[in-house]
């Protein structure tokens, strides 16, 4: 079947494909839509870059291999080559393996530029109290709030709530002896710290006092105060 539209003649085949005749009468088959060949037909490295641009958490090699329909070994090799390329070229971003997956990060050398843009004069960092509390949890986990308070010497209920809300710590069961809720750091903590695992934490644990040496008679004996993360309350002794 044939038709005319806009001064050009079209022939419609039984398969539904069309050819177009110009003034010279030569036919040209219309091209297939972009992506018709499937993801397995895409070049691997650009495909990885495109996917990693939209992830909201580190993507594992297994997940990327499944999505792009490639062997995991090929994906792992391509990711490492991309990371090395960005470093060699001195790009402002970096591709890093963090918390079991891969994700783009701004390069540390340009942290001042990023901070200036993101913060724009606003204070968005954790307070000193929150940083100290997070450090105790990281090195003592799983640990109860009262033990964290005992190590720091001040009540930190409000600060712990802030860390929970920000997704840096999470509940990790209860203490068998007291029933107190235990806390540990999250994968998001590893991601924000740029760590692959807790074994990459700096060797600071020896400088923290043993909780048993400074803890009161009851593991949950420290009173609770309603405080915010701008500071914390002094415990009663």
BELLINQUI-V674811 format. One record per helix or strand of 3 or more residues. SS is the DSSP state (@ for helix, = for strand). FROM is the first residue (numbers start at 1). LEN is the number of residues. Records with the same first field share a line. If there is no record, write none. Layout:
SS = FROM-LEN ; FROM-LEN
This chain:
= = 2-4 ; 8-5 ; 18-4 ; 27-3 ; 93-6 ; 101-6 ; 169-6 ; 181-5
@ = 39-3 ; 44-9 ; 61-8 ; 72-18 ; 108-12 ; 128-13 ; 145-8 ; 157-9 ; 187-7 ; 198-3 ; 205-3 ; 211-4
